[in-house]
């Protein structure tokens, strides 16, 4: 399925949530990785710290370590493929 991102025709004020603004970005990314792995039944995610103290992740069965955002993108594409078939 090709999902379209569309700006609404009617502009003006809109509401946003501040529900999770107190959660650090790194924690949000980690939770997202865990949630996606759970859906894909991946039980282990390896991680390494790079030279610049950046954390890289590799879910079990994946090839290389990746940044959190690239790991999330990869996992979410696998979830989409799993449920679009």
C-alpha positions, 0 to 999 in steps of 0.5 A: 500500500502506498500511504500518502502524506497529505496536508489538510485543505483547511488550515488554521489552529490544530491541537498537539499532545504534550503527553510524552515530552518528559521522556528523553529522545534516546528512551523513545527510540529504544522503546520503539526498537523494542516494540517493533522487535516484539511484533517481529518476534525478535528477542535480542537486540545487540548494541555497541557504543561508537567512538563518539559515544553514539549507540548502534543497534543490531537486532538478532538476525540482522547484518550490521549495526545501525543508528537507532533511526536506521534500525527503526526504519528497517524494523518498521519496513519489515513490519509493514511487509509482514502485514501487507502480504 
